[in-house]
Amino acid sequence: MKNLLYLLLFATQISFAQNIDFKKFESQALKVAKTSKHADLIKSFIAENKETEQITQLDLIKDYVGFGIVINPKNNSTKLLPAKYTFDIKTRLSAVGVIDLDKPELTAKQLAYLSAFTKNPSTLAKDEYFRAFKYHTFTNETKLEIGDDLILKDQNYTTYFTIKSNLIYAIGMNKTSDEFIFYKFDTRVIPNDDYLLIQMEKNRKVKWAEESKLRDVFPLYHDVRIDDIRTALYYLLREEPYKSDKKLMEYAQNMRQKLDRSNIRQFTTELDYFLDLKIDEKAWKFKSDEVLNLKHTSAHALADIYFGSASYKLAEKFFLRSLLDFKLFSAGGSNAQKDANRIIYDLSKVYENLGKTDEMIGYLIPLLNGNGSISAAKELLNTYIEKNKIDKQSLKKQIDASFETLDNIRGDGTYTFIFNGKVIFFYSVFTKTESSFRKEVTETDFYKSL
């Protein structure tokens, strides 16, 4: 039955007649080719396209790589770019397009790919750009239209497909200008075994995009560690005085389901209660890291919850508590450093929302270098400077003055410094001195740009 359906489908599609007026594109392309460095490819495409046949849906249920020649008759220009056709097995949606059309120059890897494809596509298996490019997807996916031709209409282009042996040809017409694209794809370039991997990568990207949206709505740094709270409660409630704590028992019973970034927001009362528990670290130190980190995980979660709900004063309170009162316990130290860095990075964003410019900038300075730095700190600082029209020379003087105020307030890696009159807290597993702190910051590209 399945084979019969395929035969009927094929027979129906093979009878379609091509509706596109190719002579119009041929004339325009040949005119532009007179001054184009891609003239040979254009002429070859035109000659080969005249010998193509109708394509079927079965030919377009895989991913293909190739090239696209973007032709603009109005300004007599052409551009040769990597091109991709994609098909999603789950959604049955397709997309086609060229890469980096708006960039003035292609990368060396892209140029090498195009050279290999146009000269000998069989060599692409060894091409570095191809190995990543075959997984490329587009956001403007749509459904193939079946009529006299197989057509793909996205927001900007209408594309017609034909086929000749192992080569797929397509013409994409811009909906708002005279620009059009000649596509050529080789169906043999991507091995059959790779199609499943490509689909798996598409699924991963979809899942990642969905999770990214969730992270924006429900920020939570300890998204994996958060369920350790239930493990900690399990250990605590096995012994006194915790198993006699009716409130703690009630709160633990409320948390019967696995905790994640979505449902943790239901338990702010419980999380706040855990911060006041008196836990004898000596009794638990070698039994359960989850217990040792219960207060930190709870405080950091509360900070993220309040930040996500735009309750910035409460977010500030609990970010500081998770940084100063309940540090993350980590035997190696690197996790504690990463955690502290994330806290002060998020504190900077809290102060941005509170309109506290000095704290907003000050909390990013320790992240520039030498402290398990966060690369995004430099970008965020530059964004702040541009957005708030901050004078760079004045900022540099304020940073210089802050170095001599460095203080290791507890001897446990908790440091402070004064930035333009405001106290800034940060944590470092490395011993800091005024001179080392100064050197770390002044050697950065950001500081040198001031």
PyMOL commands that set and color helices and strands:
alter all, ss='L'
color gray80, all
select helices_A, chain A and resi 2-14+22-33+39-49+57-60+108-119+121-126+128-133+194-217+225-236+242-244+246-254+263-266+268-274+281-284+289-292+294-308+312-325+334-354+357-362+365-367+376-388+392-403+434-442+445-448
alter helices_A, ss='H'
color red, helices_A
select strands_A, chain A and resi 64-72+77-87+94-98+145-146+150-153+157-164+167-174+180-186+407-408+414-419+422-427
alter strands_A, ss='S'
color yellow, strands_A
deselect
rebuild
show_as cartoon
